[in-house]
């Protein structure tokens, strides 16, 4: 039925009313969802050649963590390029990105679907998508009515984003050029209170030139924090150079940091710039700084104090302008007490400390991250539709994740591989049995024990499990050992030897 004047007026008022609150996007999408009687509705922001959900209704919660690249989703590409209302035919051949993501409605092969691109001037800001299981749900609404709703939503979205920018920090923010290559800089996914606090702290310190020490357990995403600091700094147009101090042999550590001249030592066949020179004008990220040898800590301290350095084998001083961001998963205060880390260097590095929370502290962020990794995994493995069942989400929320976000990413990849091997069509759904989470305190209703399995020694059971697991991985990787090794995260040579030992080869 056509939109009444009362509905349009109420829609306009409600969209503007909630702009100053945290739930402004949820309010907007909730009104539209109810007004059009949708089964699934989403408000998405367009950035970096992708659509990022800002608010959803009727969709699985992990959708909020997904990033829909338009080159991987034809419907979103059509919306981005249309410039006007897009009505997809009920039996469109274009795959729907929400297939399997609407609870209780796993298949969207025939349904009503509308895409409304949201513009500010000539700039595409985002999109509004309306989906309904009934194929004729939106046939009573004219394009003019839909354009009017899109115009209201675009204005509200633009105002909300401006207010959001002002709310982030009173510190002047200098925007940096962002690449369209998602491999260069990754996003910090999460809406938990601890992540919101971390983002605010990053926004405060990023525009300054203060040294920052990032602490946190292994796998929490300290490198993402360092990238965010660099991107929001005045040095964003300059490089951020990475150095892992834990993987730095002491014999070449000084050369890696400060460079060397030809003939400085055996093997120095030409002059070579060190990481400090490469980072001149930009940022040097020293990961695992607690592993840096004591002999080098004194030389690093001098560079931090005076901004000059010497290449190995050279007397001439070089001046550099470098901001230091360091990261560690050890307690540097305790290292200072133990004498393995210099006190003066610690205080130089920790001018502004940032702590990255564990995944267990982030609560529902686990589901968002699962969605984010699922979308990435779907593209990598060529899976048409990849969803996470509610039982699997419960399992993920119940697990304590000692390896943090990195462990979750690997768990999603392995589960997707297993689920893909079992799937009978292009719709792959992750279930609890696809995950191997040691020590998981899973809810009782999602734990299963196969009582038909004959009892045997623990050693034999382990060997049988390894054999079955590798075979499933091998079949899921198109019977290619190299791909199988990458999925299992094992050296190909070791995998071949293990396969022979288990009688697979």
N, C-alpha and C positions, 0 to 999 in steps of 0.2 A: 504494500500500500504506500502511496506517496507520503512524504514527510509533511506533517502539519506545521503551521506557523508556530504553534506552542512547542512542538518538539525541537524545531530549529532554534527558537529563542532560548529554550532551556539548555540545549546543547552548547550554544555560544556562551551563555552565562557560566555554566558549570566548567567549561574548558578554561576560562580565564580565572575562575574563583580559586582553583587549587594551585596556581602557579608558584606561590611562594613556599609551598610545603614540599616535604620529601616525596610524597606520593603523587606528585602532579601528573606523572605519566600514567600511573595506574588509574587515577581518576578519569583521565581522558579516555583511555581504552575501555574502561568499564562502562562508561556512558554509551559509547559507540557499539559495544558488544551487545548491550541490552536493547538499544534502539533498533538495530537491524536483525535481532534474534539470531546472531551468529553462533556457530559451534566452535569457531576458533577465530581470534582477532589478534593482531599484533601491530604495534607501533615500532618502527625500526629507523635507526639513524644510518645514513650513508656516509662511509668514510673508508679510505684505503681500498677502493674497489670492492667493498663488502657492505652488507647490511648487518647492523648490530642491533639486536632486540633491546628496546628500552622498557617496554611493558607488554604483557601478554594476558590473554584470557582464553580459557578452554584448552590450553596447550600444556604439555608436560613441563615441569619446572626446569629441567635441564636445558630447555630451549633458550633460556636467558643467558646461558654460557656459550651458546653457539655463535659462530661468525660465518655468515653465508656469503661466500665469494660469488660474484655474479658470473664469473667464467665457469663455475661449477654448477650453477643453478639457472637453467634457461628461463624459468618464470621470473626470477628476480632480475635477470638481464633484460627481459622484455619490459618490466616495469621501469627499470632505470633508463631505458632508451625511449620509452613511449612519449613522455611529455604530457600525457593525458590519461583519462580513465582506461584501464585495461580490463576487459571482460574475457576471461578464459572460457572457451567452450566446455560444457559439462563433461565431455568425453575427450578433452585435450590430450594429445600424445606427450605433451611436455610433463616430465615428472614433477610432482609437487614436493617441495622441500619439507612440508609438514607431514608427509605420509608416515604413519606409524607413531606420530608424536601427539596425536589427539587421543587422550585416554578413552577407552571403551569403543573407539572407532579407528582400528588399525589401518583400514584401507580407504584411500581417497580416490579410487579409480574413476568414479562418476560423482561429481559434486559441483556446487556453485563456488566460484572463486573470482574475486575482484581485487585488483591492485590499483592503489591510488598513489602516484608519485607526489611527494611534497616538495614544493619549490619555494625559495625565497628569492624573488627576482628571477634570474636565469640559473640560479644555483640549486642543484638537487640536494636537499637536506636529508631526506628520508623517504619512507613509504608507509602506507597504511594498508594492511591486507585483511580482507574479509573472506571467511570460508564458512560454508554451510553444507551439511550432508545432503539436504534436499536440493535437487538440481535447479529448481525454479525459485529458490528463496529470495533472490535479489531482482527478479525480473520486473517487479512492480516499481522499481526506483529508476528514475531517468538519469541520464548522464549529467544533466545540469545539477540535479540534486546531489549527486555524488561529488561533482566538482566543488559545490558549495561546502560540503563537509570537509573535503580535502583542503580547501582554502582556510577554513577555520582551524583545522588541525595543524597546517603548516605555520600559521601565524602563532598559534599557541606553542608549538614546538620551538620556533625561533625565539620567542620571548623567554621560554623556559630555559633554553640553552644559554641565553645571555645572562639571566639571573643566576644560573648555576655557575657560570664563569665568575661572576662577581662574588658569589658565596665561597668559592674555593679558598681564597686567601686575599688578605689586604696587601700582600707583597706584589709589586708590579710583576706581571707575567710576560715574558718575552717568548712568543710562539716560535717554534723551530720548524724548518721545513721537514715534512714527514715523507718517507719513501712509500711508494705503492708496493714495494716488495715486502711481504709479510715475514720473510725470513730475516730481514735486517733488524727489525725491532718487534718484539712481541709484547702483547698487552698483559697487564696485571689483572687477572680475572678474579672477581670476588666483590661481594657487597656487605660482608660481615662488618661489625663495628670495629674490630681490630684492623681490618684492611682500610676502612675509611679513615681511621686515625693515622695509619701509615701514609696514605696518600696525602693527607693534609700536611704531615711533617715533611714529605718530599717537596710539596709545593712551596713550603716556607724556605727550605734551605737550598733548593735547586738554583735559583737565580743568583745566589751568592757564589763566592769563590772559596768558601770554607771547605777544608778537608772533611770527608765523611767516612766513618767506620760502620760498616754494615755487619751486624751479627745475626746469627740464626743457625738452626740445625741444617744438616746436609739435606738438599732437595727442597728447601723452602722457597727458592726463587730469588736468591740474593743478586744474581746477575741481572734479573729483570728490574730490580730496584735501581741498580747502577745505571742501566740503560735509561730508565725513566728520569733519573737525576740529570744525566747528560742531555737528554732531549729537551728538558725544560730549562736548561741553563743558557747563558749567553754564549757558550762555547759549542752550541749544537751544530753549527755549520762546519766545525772542525772535527777531526777524528776522535773516537774513543778507542784507545789501544788496550788490548787485554793481555794480561800475563798471569799465568797460574804459577804461583811461587812453590807449590807442592811438587810440581812436575819439573822443577828447575834444578838440574845437576849443579852442585856447588862449583865444579870446575869451569862452567861456562856462565854461571849466574851473573857475574859482574859484566861480562861482555853483552849479555842479553839486556841488561838494564841500561848500561852506559855506552855500549858500542866499543869498537876497537879499531886500530889502524893496521895497515898492512905490515906484517912481520912482527906484530906484538907477541905472538906465540905460535907454536907449530900448528899449521893449518890456517893461519890468518893470511890468506892469499890476497886479500883486498880490504880496503876500508869498509867498515860496516857501521851504520847508525844503530844505536840502541833504542829501546822502547821509549825512553824519555825524549829523545830527539824526534821520534816519529809522532809523539803525542804533543809536540810543541804547539801551544795555542789552544790545545784541546784538553782531553781528559785521559788519565792513565788509571786503569782499573787493575788493582793488584789483588787478585783472588787468593784465598788461603794465605794471607799475609803472615799468619802465625808460624808458617813453615820456613820463612826466610832465614838463612843462616845468620848468626850473630855478626860475623865479619862484614856482611853486606848491610846490616842494619845501621851501622855507624855511617857508612857512605851514603845510604839513603837519607839519613837524618840531615847530613850536610846539604844535600840537594834541596830538601824541604826548607832548611833554614835560610840558605843563601841563593838558591835558584841557579847554581852553577855546578857543572860536572866535568869530569875528565874521561875521555875515552881511554880504554886500556892501551898502554904503550905510548901515550901522548901527554905532553906537559901542558899544552894549551887548554885554557878554561873555556867552556862553552856555556852560554847563558840560555836557559829554557824557561818558558812560562807554561807550567803544567798544573792542572788541578788533580789531586790524588783522591781517588775513591778506593778504599780497601775493604775487604770482606774476610770474615773468618767464622769457622764453626767451633772454635775453641775459646775458652775463657782466657782472654789476654791478660786480665788482671792477675789471674793465678799464674800465668806464664811469667809475668814480671816478678812475682814473689819467688817463683822457682829459679829465676835467673836465666830463663831461655828467651826472654824478650826484654828489650831495653825499655826502661821506664820513660825516658825522655821521648823516644820514638812513639810509644803508645799515646802519650799526651798530645803529640803533634798530629797523630792520625785521627784521634777520637775527639776532634773539636766539636763535631756534631754527630753523636752516635744514633744509628737507626737499628731497631730490632725487628726482624721479620718473624711473624708468628708461625707456629707449627700448623700443619693442616688440621690437626685435631682441635686446635683452638678456634678454627674458622667455621665450624658448624656446617650450615647449609651451603657454604661455598664449595663443599665437596661435590654437590650435585651440579653446580654451575660448571666446575672444572671438568666433570665427567662429560657434560654436553660439549664443552669446548674440544676436549680430546677426541670425542666421538666424531665430530665433524671433520677434524683433521685426519683421523683414522679412515673415515669413510672415503675421503678423497685419495688417500695414499693407497688403499687396498682396492679401489675401484668398486666399492659397495654402493648400490643404488640408494638404499635406505637403511640407516643404522639407528636403532633406538635403544633405550635402557628401560627395562621393565621396572615396575614399582618394587617388586621383590629384590631386584638387583640394587636399586637405589637404597633400600633399607639396609642391605648388606654393606654397601659402601659407607653409609652413615654410621654403622655400628663398629666398623673396623677402626683401629687406632692409628694407622698409617705412620709407622716409625720412619719410613723413607720419604714421607711428606708428598708434595705434589709430583715429584719425579717418580715415586713408586706408583702413584695413582695413574700417571700417564702410561707407564709400562703395563700395569694391570689391565687398563682399557685396551691396549693394543693386543695383548695376549688373548683376552676374552673375545675380542672381535674376530681374531683369527680362528678361534675355536668355534664360535657361533657361525661364522661364514662356512666352515667345513661341514657343519650340520644342516645348514639352511637348504630348503627345497626350492626357494625362489629368491628374488632379489631383495626381499624384506628380511633383514637380519635384526633380531632382537637379543640383547644381552640379558641372560638369565643368571641366577646365583651359581649354577653349576659350571658356568664358563669361567669363573674366577677361582684362583688358587691363592687364597689369602691366609698365610700361616698365622696361627694364633688369633684368628678372628673370633670376636665375641658376637657372632651373628645371632639374630633373634631365632628362637626355636622353630618358628613356622617356615623358615627358609633354609634350615639345615636338613640334609638328607644323608642317610647311610644305606649303602647297598648291602643288605643282610644275606644276599645270595652269593656273595663273593666268598670262595673257600678260604679258610684260615691258612696262613703260611708265615714263614719267618719274616721279620721286619725287613731284613736285607733283600729277600726275594721280592717282597712287596714293593720296595723302593725301585728295584731294577725293572719290575713289570710296569710300574708307573712311568719311569723314564722312557721305556720302550714305547708305550702307548702314546705318551705326550709328544715324543719326537716324531712318531709316525703321523700323528694328527697335524703337527706343524708342517711336516714334509708335504703332505697331501694338500694342505691349505695354501702352500706356496708354489702350487703348480709343479710339484716334484722337482724343485730347483734347490739344491743344497746351499748355494750361496745366499739366496733369499731366506731360506729356513734358518740359517745361522744368524742373519741380521735380526730376524723376528725374535729368536730365542736369546739374542744378545750373548753369543758364544763365538769364540774363534773358529773359523771354518775348519782348520786343521784338527782342532780338538773335537769338533762335532763329527767329523769323518771317523776319527779313532773311536769315539764313543759309540757311533752307529755300528761299527764293526764288532766292538766288544759286546753289544747287545744283540747281535745277530741280525740287524736290520740290513746291513750291506754284506 
